[in-house]
Amino acid sequence: MDSSLRRWLQISFLNLLIVSLLGVTLRYKIAFSFPYLDQKHLLHGHSHFAFAGWVTQIK
């Protein structure tokens, strides 16, 4: 496998991990109180990071 392709795949999976952790945190905040994080800011960061991490790499 080409080394640049391998590097982009690693970055993509790291982005997936970060987006999924933010998504889990969002769902956790719905059911339980987590006073240090604001739901609105989490959702905003999740959507922007998901778009930047996945959609722009496909292009």
Helices and strands as residue ranges (DSSP letters): H 3-31, H 39-50, I 51-55, H 56-58
